[in-house]
Amino acid sequence: MASFRGFVGTLIVASLLSGCSSEDFNLSKLASTTVSGFTEKLGGLSLVKLGEKVGIRTDPKVKLDPAPLPIYAIGDTFVYSSDGTIVQEQVVNVNSGRVTWTNDQGAMWTTTNDIITPQLSWSSHPELGRGRQTLIGNPEALFPLKENNTVSFGIRGNSENVPTGWRDEKKCLVIGQKDLNVTAGDYTTFQISCNRKGIKEDLYYSPVVQNYVLRVRDFGKTKSQKELVSVQLSNARTSKLPVKINRPKEEHTAKLKKLQANPDLLMDRKEIKTANAKVNALIAKLETMISKIERNIEPAQKENALTSTQTQRSGKYGVHLASYRTLNGAKRGWKKLKKKFSNELRGLKFATTEFDAGKKGTFIRLMAVPFKTKANANNFCKKLKAKRQYCKGERARP
């Protein structure tokens, strides 16, 4: 797959990528106490002066002790409203500081326990494909949470479509404690403000939930928020914590679904054993398939014949070969691809388009042009896909 330099913020795939998921139905009738629609301006690293409209009190009724690292257990289930859409997320495996999640859209990803670390691996992304990230530093140093605690750490990642990867830094600060009202109830929380490549993120972490009850992200041009609707922990490990919770009214509850691990493969080579036989079988299948592919990839056979679409000199369409953060990165990627696929790309020219990935920011798409129609472009892609190169027909010119 193709290359890329300077990715977000994976997670933001990775982004930037902490707890991301896809959601599929509207919450407008549910959220009489949601925080959607707030219009306060975000400033600095944190959300300030949101006021009573979003149910945040600056002086908490309950003063919490410094909060230790969260503990997750298989079966823990969290239902969120993400920008007005419901999504259910569930823990399917916990092993050596790694937590594997799935959601009701079939995605899988792994994280650590500390909630500020972006996804370490994920099963799919529209631009990046499967991917993974590694950490440089120790995000857990932010815990136990108390006011003015800070931490910074590096992130390196790569993915199916961007094997050359990305590198950036994330910084987090504990602002203090806040009382917060969300659909799931009233919680005393720790407000954690983070910044990664200009993306501002505020997490309101509740020890009794063992997760954030509200997450707000500011991407500059757009904002996103994710609010807890209901939670079901698999055991009573937080039942004695000194935080009063008003349980949600009946109309604010969400019916929990039994989630199964998606057969999409996480890009993570570490051996993981779980208490779920189906998940174990899935991971074993993943390891076998990756090993087989790596052993048996045959050298690409040269093709001497050029198609008519390769020699065309006009057309508004191109083939998308890779995504990058910068134009220089795209130019370097083009040189590598021209060398690797000299016969296939002969007669085609370098071009780029910009793509707004929303939460993930803006990417530069590396295109090979021209093609008269999208069908011509996709037909050309068959040859590159056969050689395990990402390729997709796209509009390249107005």
Secondary structure, 3 states (H helix, E strand, C coil): CCCCCCCCCCCCCCCCCCCCCCCCCECCCCCCCCCCCCCCCCECCECCCCCHHHCEECCCCCCCCCECCCCCCCCCEEEEEECCEEEEEEEEEEECCEEEEEECCCCEEEECCCCCCCCCEECCCCCCCCEEEEEECCHHHHCCECCCCEEEEEEEEEECCCCCCEEEEEEEEEEEEEEEEECCEEEEEEEEEEEECCEEEEEEEECCCCEEEEEEEECCCCEEEEEEEEEECCCCCCCCCCCCCCCCCHHHCCCCCCCCCCCCCCCCCCCCCCCCHHHHHHHHHHHHHHHHHHHHCCCCCCCCCCCCCCCCCCCCEEEEEEEECCHHHHHHHHHHHHHHCCCCCCCCEEEEEEEECHHHCEEEEEEEEEECCHHHHHHHHHHHHHCCCCCEEEECCC
